[in-house]
Amino acid sequence: MDIIARTTQFLNDAAQWFDQNILAGLGGFLRALLMFIITILRFFIDVIQWVTSLIP
């Protein structure tokens, strides 16, 4: 029974570590990726506005 309790505790600790480190980091990565995509879209919108402003 002691082995089962230790294994359960180990799995709980591993799940908590995974949640705190991997998923939190993944959230930051996804946020940065979204901001990068938005920046690229803003650039293209600015280029399109600039090109259309050159047309009389």
C-alpha positions as CSV (number, residue, x, y, z in Angstrom):
1,M,0.0,0.0,0.0
2,D,2.9,2.3,0.6
3,I,4.0,1.9,-3.0
4,I,0.5,2.9,-4.3
5,A,0.5,5.9,-2.0
6,R,3.9,7.0,-3.2
7,T,3.0,6.4,-6.8
8,T,-0.2,8.4,-6.5
9,Q,1.7,11.3,-4.8
10,F,4.4,11.2,-7.6
11,L,1.7,11.3,-10.3
12,N,0.0,14.2,-8.5
13,D,3.3,16.1,-8.3
14,A,4.1,15.4,-11.9
15,A,0.7,16.6,-13.1
16,Q,1.1,19.8,-11.0
17,W,4.6,20.5,-12.4
18,F,3.3,19.9,-15.9
19,D,0.4,22.3,-15.4
20,Q,2.6,25.0,-13.9
21,N,5.5,24.8,-16.3
22,I,4.4,23.4,-19.6
23,L,0.9,24.7,-19.9
24,A,1.8,28.2,-18.6
25,G,4.7,28.4,-21.0
26,L,2.4,27.2,-23.8
27,G,0.0,30.0,-23.0
28,G,2.7,32.6,-23.3
29,F,3.9,31.1,-26.6
30,L,0.4,31.2,-28.0
31,R,-0.1,34.8,-26.9
32,A,3.2,35.8,-28.5
33,L,2.3,33.9,-31.7
34,L,-1.1,35.7,-31.8
35,M,0.6,39.1,-31.3
36,F,3.0,38.3,-34.1
37,I,0.2,37.4,-36.5
38,I,-1.6,40.6,-35.6
39,T,1.5,42.6,-36.3
40,I,1.9,41.0,-39.7
41,L,-1.7,41.8,-40.5
42,R,-1.3,45.4,-39.4
43,F,1.7,45.7,-41.7
44,F,-0.2,44.4,-44.7
45,I,-3.1,46.7,-43.9
46,D,-0.7,49.7,-43.7
47,V,0.9,48.7,-47.1
48,I,-2.5,48.4,-48.7
49,Q,-3.6,51.8,-47.3
50,W,-0.3,53.3,-48.6
51,V,-0.7,51.8,-52.0
52,T,-4.3,53.0,-52.3
53,S,-3.3,56.5,-51.2
54,L,-0.9,56.7,-54.2
55,I,-3.8,56.1,-56.6
56,P,-5.3,59.4,-57.5
